Amino acid sequence: MAKVVGLVSAICIILAISTVAHGRDQVFNIEGDVYCDPCRVQFQTTLSQKLPGATVRLVCTDEVTRKVTYDVEGVSNADGHYSLKVVGDHENDICDVTPVKSPLPQCSDPMTDVLKSRIVCTDNSGMHTAVRYANPLGFMTNNIHAQCPQVLHDLDLHDF
């Protein structure tokens, strides 16, 4: 009986160590798109265009202490798509992706209503993939495009 208890204890210790080690080695891929909003409505319309060369940043902070636990930047590709690598399990963190810099001076105002996209970076979320998809992020043009009133009218958005 003592041998069985010892064997079960050893298996439990090995599983606990492997679980902790797995959390440190966990890698997540955060993917999303960046676009330019020519209507300054802070959502995508038919006039919106993907924004290549835009810089985005993912920051994870401890939800209790608010200390930064992870910080990484990336740049969107020719299709306005970015991919960020996050190492480690961030179960007790709040992780947000934010737009940092636009490559276009005429489309460089960060959206205030959609300034960030919250991401879950833990295996304990019920998701069975290491890929996490962020909501689209964007920048607004300095001036409203001339076709915007018609586009918004076509969407039955008359108050903009």
Long-range contacts (C-beta under 8 A, 24 or more apart in sequence): 22-89, 22-123, 23-88, 23-89, 23-91, 23-123, 24-88, 24-89, 25-87, 25-88, 26-87, 26-88, 26-89, 26-123, 26-130, 27-85, 27-86, 27-87, 27-130, 28-85, 28-86, 28-121, 28-130, 28-131, 28-132, 29-83, 29-84, 29-85, 29-86, 29-130, 29-131, 29-132, 30-58, 30-83, 30-84, 30-85, 30-86, 30-97, 30-119, 30-121, 30-132, 30-133, 30-134, 31-81, 31-82, 31-83, 31-84, 31-131, 31-132, 31-133, 31-134, 32-56, 32-81, 32-82, 32-97, 32-117, 32-133, 32-134, 32-135, 32-136, 32-137, 33-76, 33-79, 33-80, 33-81, 33-82, 33-136, 33-137, 34-76, 34-80, 34-82, 34-99, 34-136, 34-137, 34-138, 34-139, 35-80, 35-136, 35-137, 35-138, 35-139, 36-102, 36-104, 36-107, 36-138, 36-139, 36-140, 36-141, 37-107, 37-111, 37-138, 37-139, 37-140, 37-141, 38-107, 38-140, 38-141, 38-144, 38-145, 38-148, 39-144, 39-145, 39-148, 39-151, 39-152, 39-160, 40-109, 40-140, 40-141, 40-144, 40-148, 41-148, 41-152, 41-157, 41-160, 42-111, 42-112, 42-113, 42-114, 42-138, 42-140, 43-114, 44-136, 44-138, 45-148, 45-151, 45-152, 45-155, 46-151, 47-145, 47-147, 47-148, 47-151, 48-138, 49-80, 50-76, 50-79, 50-80, 50-81, 51-76, 51-80, 51-102, 51-103, 51-104, 51-107, 51-138, 51-139, 52-76, 52-77, 52-78, 52-79, 52-80, 52-103, 53-103, 54-80, 54-82, 54-99, 54-100, 54-101, 54-102, 54-103, 54-139, 55-99, 55-100, 55-101, 56-82, 56-84, 56-97, 56-98, 56-99, 56-100, 56-137, 57-97, 57-98, 57-100, 58-84, 58-86, 58-95, 58-96, 58-97, 58-119, 59-95, 59-96, 59-98, 60-86, 60-90, 60-93, 60-94, 60-95, 60-121, 61-93, 61-94, 61-95, 62-92, 62-93, 63-92, 63-93, 63-94, 64-92, 69-93, 70-95, 70-121, 73-100, 86-121, 88-121, 89-121, 89-122, 89-123, 89-124, 90-121, 90-122, 91-122, 91-123, 91-124, 93-121, 94-118, 95-119, 95-120, 95-121, 97-134, 97-137, 98-137, 99-137, 99-138, 99-139, 102-139, 104-139, 106-141, 106-142, 106-143, 107-139, 107-140, 107-141, 107-142, 108-139, 108-142, 109-139, 109-140, 109-141, 109-142, 110-139, 110-140, 111-137, 111-138, 111-139, 111-140, 114-138
